Amino acid sequence: MDMRKLWIGCVVAGALVVAQSAIAADLSLAPLYKAPPAPTTPLHDWTGFYLGANGGGGWGHSNWNATATGLGLSGGQVGGTAGYNKQLGNVVFGVEGDIDWSGLNGTSNAAGCPGCSISNTWLSTVRGRVGYSIDRFMPYVTGGLAAGDIRAAAPGLAGGSATNAGWTLGAGLEVALPGNWSAKAEYLRVDLGHFNCTGCAAVPPDNVSLQENVFRAGVNYRFGWGK
C-alpha cells in the first residue's frame, strides 16, 4: 500500500513538472504587446499664394550735400501685399511684393536750408523671403528691391522729385490663424539712393538722398493652404 502511494505521488509530481514546462514554453512564444504610437499633429503647410493688407509707419533721414543739410522724416504707411510660399521640410521659401501709400515727411530748421522739406508719398518692394516653420509660427528674413519717390522742396526755389530704385533688408514673424488667415509683423531697412535736385539749391544741383526704417503689421489670406 505504501509503495502504491509513493508511485502515485511520483506520477503526480512528474505531471506537474511537464505542465509547468509547457506553460513556460507557451509564454516564451507569446508576442510582446506593443502600444500604438502616440498621435502626432501634422506640421502646418505654408505653401500657396496669398493676398493681404499691411499698415504701420517709420522714420528716416535725408542728406542734402550742397546745402550741408540733414533732414529727419517720419509718418505712416498703408498698402497691399501679394506673394507665394513653397515649404520644403521646415524651410519656407517665398517671394513677396507690396505697394504702400507713404506719409513720411519732414522739414529742416538748419541754417544751411531753413524750411527745406522732404517727403516720400509711395513705397514699393519686391523681396525674397526665407523662413523656418515652427508649425504655425514662421520667423523669416527678407530682402530685395525697393522703389519709391523722393520729393524735395526749398523756400523760393522750384524743388524737385524723382522715382528711385534701391534696396531693402529686414526680418519678421508670421503666425497662422484659424482658417486660411495669417498675421505678420516685420521691420524693413530701406535705401532709395539719391538724386540731383536742380531746384533745391541756389547753386544747383543738390544731391538729395533718402533712407527709411519701416515697422508694419499685416494680415494675409492664403489660397489652397494645406493644413
Beta strands, then each sheet from edge to edge (+ up, - down):
strand 1: 48-64
strand 2: 69-88
strand 3: 91-107
strand 4: 117-132
strand 5: 137-153
strand 6: 160-176
strand 7: 181-197
strand 8: 206-223
sheet 1: 1+ 2- 3+ 4- 5+ 6- 7+ 8- 1+
end
